[in-house]
Amino acid sequence: MVLKELQDRAARPVALRLRNVNPALITASSLSAAGGAGISILFGHFGYAALLLFACIGLDALDGAVARVSGRSSRLGDLLDHVSDRYADMWVLSAIALSGEVRLWVSLLAITGVAITSYLGVQGQALGAGRVYTGPMARAFRYLYLSVLSALRHAYGSARILDLGILAFGLMAHATAAQRFAILYRRLRNA
């Protein structure tokens, strides 16, 4: 089972209890948690960043789950969710780049990998080939990875952990982009 499926399955019971909450408020909370994580990273508070990044995983699953169980799913909500996810990604990764703990080229590798991975996730839908959210650096796993990496950085106090961890993150993000491209290429070629 993919992390996204586990995330969705875990979110459903909570979503049923929160069905009267506006899903956009949950999306805004997730974006705020990502912003807080970015600020925490900039100021070297990696323990707080780890907790906030972990909160992003749950909140990201919860907004869509609440929208579905309350009958409020919409294209506008989908747009809001995707735009806030991209801002969250860029805020966190830019904070890592600006923290001075990761080599610039390593940060850029991660940022471009996530940008292309995310783009390909929805580009298939725009081309009529369906969304593609598979791969090792799907969003839920990215945030789990960054949360654990921040916790390790906090626990051991070594910038090298963050640098090497983001290098692996960037390489996996580009591998995910390549995988998604191959899937979409096959779908579109066979259409």
C-alpha positions as CSV (number, residue, x, y, z in Angstrom):
1,M,0.0,0.0,0.0
2,V,1.3,3.5,-0.9
3,L,1.7,6.1,1.8
4,K,-0.9,8.2,0.1
5,E,-3.5,5.4,0.5
6,L,-2.6,5.0,4.2
7,Q,-2.8,8.7,4.6
8,D,-6.3,8.8,3.0
9,R,-7.5,5.8,5.0
10,A,-6.3,7.3,8.3
11,A,-7.9,10.7,7.5
12,R,-11.4,9.4,6.8
13,P,-12.6,8.8,10.4
14,V,-11.2,12.2,11.4
15,A,-12.8,13.8,8.4
16,L,-16.2,12.4,9.3
17,R,-15.9,14.2,12.7
18,L,-14.8,17.4,11.0
19,R,-17.3,17.4,8.1
20,N,-18.6,20.8,9.2
21,V,-15.2,22.5,8.9
22,N,-14.4,24.3,5.7
23,P,-11.8,22.3,3.8
24,A,-10.1,25.5,2.7
25,L,-9.4,26.3,6.4
26,I,-7.6,23.0,6.7
27,T,-5.6,23.7,3.6
28,A,-4.7,27.1,5.0
29,S,-3.6,25.3,8.3
30,S,-1.4,23.0,6.3
31,L,0.2,25.9,4.5
32,S,0.7,27.7,7.8
33,A,2.4,24.6,9.3
34,A,4.8,24.5,6.2
35,G,5.5,28.2,6.6
36,G,6.2,27.7,10.3
37,A,8.5,24.7,9.4
38,G,10.4,27.0,7.0
39,I,10.9,29.7,9.6
40,S,12.0,27.1,12.1
41,I,14.6,25.8,9.7
42,L,15.8,29.3,9.0
43,F,16.4,29.9,12.7
44,G,17.9,26.5,13.2
45,H,15.0,25.0,15.2
46,F,14.9,21.6,13.5
47,G,12.9,19.9,16.2
48,Y,10.0,22.3,15.7
49,A,10.4,22.0,12.0
50,A,10.2,18.2,12.3
51,L,6.9,18.5,14.2
52,L,5.4,21.0,11.8
53,L,6.4,19.0,8.7
54,F,4.8,15.9,10.3
55,A,1.6,18.0,10.9
56,C,1.6,18.9,7.2
57,I,1.2,15.2,6.3
58,G,-2.0,14.9,8.3
59,L,-3.5,18.2,7.4
60,D,-2.7,17.6,3.7
61,A,-4.7,14.4,3.8
62,L,-7.5,15.9,5.9
63,D,-8.5,18.8,3.6
64,G,-9.4,16.6,0.7
65,A,-11.0,13.9,3.0
66,V,-13.2,16.5,4.6
67,A,-14.2,17.9,1.2
68,R,-15.2,14.4,0.0
69,V,-17.2,13.3,3.1
70,S,-19.0,16.7,3.3
71,G,-19.8,16.8,-0.5
72,R,-17.7,19.9,-1.0
73,S,-15.2,18.6,-3.4
74,S,-14.7,21.1,-6.3
75,R,-12.3,22.1,-9.0
76,L,-11.7,25.3,-7.1
77,G,-10.8,23.4,-4.0
78,D,-8.5,21.2,-6.0
79,L,-6.8,24.3,-7.4
80,L,-6.4,25.8,-3.9
81,D,-5.0,22.5,-2.6
82,H,-2.4,22.2,-5.4
83,V,-1.3,25.9,-5.3
84,S,-0.9,25.8,-1.5
85,D,1.0,22.5,-1.8
86,R,3.5,24.1,-4.3
87,Y,4.0,27.1,-2.0
88,A,4.5,24.9,0.9
89,D,7.1,22.8,-1.0
90,M,9.0,25.9,-2.1
91,W,8.9,27.6,1.3
92,V,10.4,24.6,3.1
93,L,13.0,23.8,0.4
94,S,13.9,27.5,0.1
95,A,14.4,27.7,3.8
96,I,16.7,24.7,3.6
97,A,18.6,26.4,0.8
98,L,18.9,29.6,2.8
99,S,19.8,27.9,6.1
100,G,23.5,27.7,5.1
101,E,23.6,24.1,6.1
102,V,23.2,22.6,2.6
103,R,25.3,23.3,-0.5
104,L,23.5,25.5,-3.0
105,W,23.7,23.0,-5.9
106,V,22.2,20.3,-3.6
107,S,19.3,22.6,-2.6
108,L,18.7,23.4,-6.3
109,L,18.7,19.7,-7.2
110,A,16.0,19.2,-4.6
111,I,13.9,22.2,-5.6
112,T,14.0,21.4,-9.3
113,G,13.2,17.7,-8.6
114,V,10.2,18.5,-6.5
115,A,9.0,21.2,-9.0
116,I,9.1,18.8,-11.9
117,T,7.7,15.8,-9.9
118,S,4.8,18.0,-8.8
119,Y,4.3,19.4,-12.3
120,L,4.2,15.9,-13.9
121,G,1.7,14.8,-11.2
122,V,-1.0,17.0,-12.6
123,Q,0.2,17.5,-16.2
124,G,-1.2,14.1,-17.2
125,Q,-4.6,15.3,-16.1
126,A,-4.3,18.4,-18.2
127,L,-3.4,16.3,-21.2
128,G,-6.2,13.8,-20.6
129,A,-3.9,11.0,-19.4
130,G,-4.9,11.1,-15.7
131,R,-3.0,12.2,-12.7
132,V,0.2,10.4,-11.8
133,Y,1.1,10.5,-8.1
134,T,3.3,7.4,-7.9
135,G,7.0,7.3,-7.1
136,P,9.3,7.4,-4.1
137,M,8.9,11.2,-3.7
138,A,5.2,11.6,-3.7
139,R,4.2,14.5,-1.5
140,A,3.3,12.5,1.7
141,F,6.6,10.7,1.6
142,R,8.5,14.0,0.9
143,Y,7.1,15.5,4.1
144,L,7.7,12.3,6.1
145,Y,11.3,12.2,4.8
146,L,11.9,15.9,5.6
147,S,10.3,15.5,9.0
148,V,12.6,12.6,9.9
149,L,15.6,14.4,8.4
150,S,14.8,17.5,10.5
151,A,14.5,15.3,13.6
152,L,17.9,13.7,12.9
153,R,19.5,17.1,12.3
154,H,18.0,18.3,15.7
155,A,19.1,15.1,17.5
156,Y,22.7,15.0,16.2
157,G,23.4,18.6,15.5
158,S,25.3,18.0,12.3
159,A,24.7,20.0,9.2
160,R,26.3,17.2,7.2
161,I,23.2,15.0,8.0
162,L,21.0,17.7,6.4
163,D,23.3,18.2,3.4
164,L,23.5,14.5,2.6
165,G,19.9,13.9,3.3
166,I,18.8,16.7,0.9
167,L,21.2,15.3,-1.7
168,A,19.4,11.9,-1.5
169,F,16.1,13.7,-1.5
170,G,16.9,15.6,-4.7
171,L,18.1,12.5,-6.5
172,M,14.9,10.6,-5.4
173,A,12.8,13.5,-6.5
174,H,14.4,13.5,-10.0
175,A,14.0,9.7,-10.2
176,T,10.3,10.2,-9.3
177,A,10.0,12.8,-12.1
178,A,11.6,10.4,-14.6
179,Q,9.2,7.6,-13.5
180,R,6.2,9.9,-13.9
181,F,7.4,11.1,-17.2
182,A,7.8,7.5,-18.4
183,I,4.2,6.6,-17.3
184,L,2.7,9.6,-19.0
185,Y,4.8,9.0,-22.1
186,R,3.4,5.5,-22.4
187,R,-0.2,6.6,-21.7
188,L,0.0,9.4,-24.3
189,R,1.8,7.3,-26.9
190,N,-0.8,4.5,-26.6
191,A,-3.8,6.9,-26.6
